[in-house]
């Protein structure tokens, strides 16, 4: 076999491996957004079960596993979720009632609507991107990734940041405060540059997550 022929024979394998890795990353990113869709939705039996069994943390660990140092920024919020889960295991009825009351008073208004729409949209598009990479549909996968960047560029990040800060202030040691911190960090990670951080700094001064 000639040298050029050997190189050509290796190319499909390298492409397949790259697509598989990109598919895994897209699925992980989608899982992170899906976890937020669950924790920010009205309290449900699914949420209670995911907290009680700690499956939520397995999903989060998988969702953040593709990151390097960036995942350390999520650690304080994951720890908060763990504290909520421990209480949910001990006092399920009390936690359910508390979550319902907090959700009812904290998820009103346009800022909350914008944030929830962002979470749902990103969860769906990341899942579609992962499927496209896995199927070898590179052009569609790239288009979906570009759509996500464009979506975040056009999104009202300031409104989402206001919503997150309000949750962190009113539920700083609870599920919604933790979810708000994760959402802010996800936006920063997904933006791929300082766009989100600069917007958050304009709204809140220091831009902290």
URPE-V438778 format. One record per backbone hydrogen bond with DSSP energy under -1.0 kcal/mol. CO is the residue of the C=O (numbers start at 0). NH is the residue of the N-H. E is the energy in kcal/mol with one decimal. If there is no record, write none. Layout:
CO,NH,E + CO,NH,E
This chain:
1,5,-2.4 + 2,6,-2.1 + 3,7,-2.3 + 4,8,-1.9 + 5,9,-1.2 + 6,10,-1.1 + 9,13,-2.1 + 10,14,-2.5 + 11,15,-2.9 + 12,16,-2.4 + 13,17,-2.2 + 14,18,-2.7 + 15,19,-2.3 + 16,20,-2.2 + 17,21,-2.6 + 18,22,-2.5 + 19,23,-2.3 + 20,24,-2.3 + 21,25,-2.4 + 22,26,-2.5 + 23,27,-2.4 + 24,28,-2.8 + 25,29,-2.6 + 26,30,-2.3 + 27,31,-2.0 + 28,32,-1.9 + 29,33,-2.3 + 30,34,-2.5 + 31,35,-1.7 + 32,36,-2.2 + 33,37,-1.8 + 34,38,-2.6 + 35,39,-2.6 + 43,47,-2.2 + 44,48,-2.5 + 45,49,-2.3 + 46,50,-2.0 + 47,51,-2.8 + 48,52,-2.5 + 49,55,-2.1 + 53,57,-1.3 + 54,58,-2.4 + 55,59,-2.1 + 56,60,-2.8 + 57,61,-2.1 + 58,62,-2.6 + 59,63,-2.4 + 63,66,-1.6 + 67,70,-1.1 + 68,71,-1.9 + 69,72,-1.6 + 70,73,-1.2 + 73,77,-2.1 + 74,78,-2.3 + 75,79,-1.5 + 76,80,-2.1 + 77,81,-1.9 + 78,82,-1.8 + 79,83,-2.1 + 80,84,-2.5 + 81,85,-2.3 + 82,86,-1.7 + 83,87,-2.6 + 84,88,-1.9 + 85,89,-1.5 + 86,90,-3.6 + 90,94,-2.4 + 91,95,-2.4 + 92,96,-2.3 + 93,97,-2.3 + 94,98,-2.8 + 95,99,-2.3 + 96,100,-2.1 + 97,101,-2.6 + 98,102,-2.9 + 99,103,-2.2 + 100,104,-1.6 + 101,105,-1.5 + 102,106,-1.7 + 108,112,-1.6 + 109,113,-2.5 + 110,114,-2.2 + 111,115,-2.5 + 112,116,-2.3 + 113,117,-2.2 + 114,118,-2.2 + 115,119,-2.3 + 116,120,-2.6 + 117,121,-2.6 + 118,122,-2.1 + 119,123,-2.0 + 120,124,-2.5 + 121,125,-2.4 + 122,126,-1.6 + 123,127,-2.1 + 124,128,-2.6 + 125,129,-2.5 + 126,130,-2.0 + 127,131,-2.2 + 128,132,-2.6 + 129,133,-2.3 + 130,134,-1.8 + 131,136,-2.3 + 132,135,-1.5 + 135,137,-1.8 + 136,140,-2.3 + 137,141,-2.7 + 138,142,-2.2 + 139,143,-2.6 + 140,144,-2.2 + 141,145,-2.4 + 142,146,-2.4 + 143,147,-1.8 + 144,148,-1.9 + 145,149,-2.7 + 146,150,-2.6 + 147,151,-2.3 + 148,152,-2.2 + 149,153,-2.2 + 150,154,-1.5 + 154,156,-1.9 + 155,159,-1.8 + 156,160,-2.9 + 157,161,-2.3 + 158,162,-2.2 + 159,163,-2.6 + 160,164,-2.8 + 161,165,-2.3 + 162,166,-2.2 + 163,167,-2.6 + 164,168,-1.9 + 165,169,-2.3 + 166,170,-2.3 + 170,173,-2.0 + 173,177,-2.1 + 174,178,-2.5 + 175,179,-2.2 + 176,180,-1.8 + 177,181,-2.1 + 178,182,-2.5 + 179,183,-2.3 + 180,184,-2.0 + 181,185,-2.5 + 182,186,-2.2 + 183,187,-1.8 + 184,188,-2.5 + 185,189,-3.1 + 186,190,-1.9 + 193,197,-2.8 + 194,198,-1.8 + 195,199,-2.8 + 196,200,-2.5 + 197,201,-1.8 + 198,202,-1.5 + 199,203,-3.1 + 200,204,-2.6 + 203,205,-1.7
